[in-house]
Amino acid sequence: MPHDADSKAGHTEKAEDGISKQLIALTLPLLSFHWSLLPTLKSGVERDKDAYIRAISNFASFQVQALGMVLDPTRRLRGQSGDHSFEKKLQAEITNVLELSVARMISLVEVQEIILPRVIKRLNDIRNEKKPAEHANPPEYPGESERSGPT
């Protein structure tokens, strides 16, 4: 029979393939844009990381001081002698956490610089109905030779 379940299943698979290829076509420019911004993000953070850390650390310290003034206006819990060692220790810890966060962020950007070209290549292969090559190197995209980092 021309209208049995087997003939409909093939039509559904083709429709799903068409939708997935359309989604891939919509995703590829976004991934390429993201990939092209990574070197700018990385160099900006590396260049100005001390300024970012100092600004965020000062902001966090001021917020903790303000919270302390709201929760303990008589300075009973924070000490009345004027000893600010707690605030100094807290600011040092905040700065340490921020330094670690920036280092992790740079590492994350480096990982994305490695992974995104491969994801883009694979999605292009799927969109163009090519079988993935085993252990193939990702294609060289415009500007890739100028970028730092392993490929």
C-alpha positions as CSV (number, residue, x, y, z in Angstrom):
1,M,0.0,0.0,0.0
2,P,1.3,3.4,-0.8
3,H,0.2,5.0,2.6
4,D,1.6,2.4,5.1
5,A,3.8,3.3,8.1
6,D,7.0,2.5,6.3
7,S,6.6,5.1,3.6
8,K,5.7,7.8,6.3
9,A,8.8,6.9,8.4
10,G,11.1,7.7,5.5
11,H,9.4,11.0,4.9
12,T,9.7,11.9,8.6
13,E,13.5,11.1,8.6
14,K,14.0,13.3,5.6
15,A,12.1,16.2,7.3
16,E,14.1,15.7,10.4
17,D,17.3,15.8,8.4
18,G,16.2,19.0,6.7
19,I,15.4,20.6,10.0
20,S,18.7,19.6,11.5
21,K,20.6,20.9,8.5
22,Q,18.7,24.2,8.8
23,L,19.5,24.5,12.5
24,I,23.2,23.8,11.6
25,A,23.1,26.5,9.0
26,L,21.8,28.9,11.6
27,T,24.3,27.8,14.2
28,L,27.5,27.9,12.1
29,P,27.7,31.7,11.7
30,L,27.2,32.1,15.5
31,L,29.9,29.6,16.2
32,S,32.3,31.2,13.7
33,F,31.6,34.7,15.3
34,H,32.2,33.3,18.7
35,W,35.5,31.6,17.5
36,S,36.7,34.9,15.9
37,L,36.1,36.8,19.1
38,L,38.1,34.5,21.4
39,P,41.6,35.9,20.6
40,T,40.3,39.5,21.3
41,L,38.7,38.4,24.6
42,K,41.8,36.5,25.6
43,S,44.3,39.3,24.8
44,G,42.0,41.9,26.5
45,V,41.8,39.9,29.7
46,E,45.5,39.1,29.7
47,R,46.4,42.7,29.1
48,D,44.1,44.3,31.7
49,K,43.6,41.5,34.2
50,D,45.3,43.3,37.0
51,A,43.0,46.3,36.5
52,Y,40.0,44.1,36.4
53,I,41.0,42.2,39.5
54,R,41.8,45.4,41.4
55,A,38.4,47.0,40.5
56,I,36.3,43.9,41.3
57,S,38.2,43.3,44.5
58,N,37.7,46.9,45.7
59,F,34.0,46.7,44.7
60,A,33.6,43.4,46.6
61,S,35.5,44.8,49.6
62,F,33.3,47.9,49.7
63,Q,30.2,45.8,49.5
64,V,31.3,43.6,52.4
65,Q,32.1,46.8,54.5
66,A,28.6,48.2,53.7
67,L,27.0,44.9,54.6
68,G,28.9,44.9,57.9
69,M,27.8,48.4,58.7
70,V,24.2,47.4,58.0
71,L,24.2,44.2,59.9
72,D,26.5,45.3,62.8
73,P,26.2,49.1,63.2
74,T,27.7,49.1,66.7
75,R,30.8,47.1,65.5
76,R,30.2,44.6,68.3
77,L,30.9,41.6,66.1
78,R,33.5,43.3,63.9
79,G,35.5,44.6,66.9
80,Q,35.6,48.1,68.2
81,S,39.3,48.6,68.4
82,G,39.5,49.8,64.8
83,D,41.4,46.6,63.8
84,H,40.7,46.1,60.2
85,S,42.6,42.8,59.8
86,F,39.4,41.0,59.0
87,E,38.6,43.3,56.1
88,K,42.2,43.1,54.8
89,K,42.2,39.3,55.0
90,L,38.9,39.2,53.2
91,Q,40.1,41.5,50.5
92,A,43.3,39.4,50.0
93,E,41.1,36.3,49.7
94,I,38.8,37.9,47.3
95,T,41.8,39.0,45.2
96,N,43.2,35.5,45.3
97,V,39.8,34.0,44.1
98,L,39.6,36.6,41.3
99,E,43.2,35.8,40.1
100,L,42.3,32.1,40.0
101,S,39.0,32.9,38.2
102,V,40.8,34.9,35.5
103,A,43.4,32.2,35.0
104,R,40.6,29.6,34.6
105,M,38.7,31.9,32.2
106,I,41.9,32.2,30.0
107,S,42.2,28.4,30.1
108,L,38.6,28.1,29.0
109,V,39.1,30.4,26.1
110,E,42.2,28.4,25.0
111,V,40.1,25.2,25.1
112,Q,37.4,26.8,23.0
113,E,40.0,27.9,20.5
114,I,40.9,24.3,20.1
115,I,37.4,22.8,20.1
116,L,35.4,25.3,18.0
117,P,37.2,24.8,14.7
118,R,36.6,21.1,15.0
119,V,32.9,21.5,15.9
120,I,32.5,23.9,12.9
121,K,34.2,21.5,10.6
122,R,32.0,18.6,11.8
123,L,28.8,20.7,11.4
124,N,29.8,21.7,7.9
125,D,30.4,18.1,7.1
126,I,27.0,17.1,8.4
127,R,25.3,20.0,6.6
128,N,27.1,19.0,3.3
129,E,26.4,15.3,3.9
130,K,30.0,14.3,4.1
131,K,31.3,11.5,6.2
132,P,33.7,12.7,8.9
133,A,37.3,11.9,8.2
134,E,39.0,10.0,10.9
135,H,41.5,12.2,12.9
136,A,41.4,14.9,10.3
137,N,42.8,18.3,11.0
138,P,40.3,21.1,11.1
139,P,40.2,23.4,8.2
140,E,42.1,26.6,8.2
141,Y,39.6,29.5,8.6
142,P,40.4,33.1,7.6
143,G,42.7,34.7,10.1
144,E,43.6,31.3,11.7
145,S,47.3,31.6,10.8
146,E,47.4,35.0,12.6
147,R,45.9,33.5,15.8
148,S,47.9,32.3,18.7
149,G,47.5,28.9,20.2
150,P,47.6,25.3,18.9
151,T,45.3,24.1,16.2
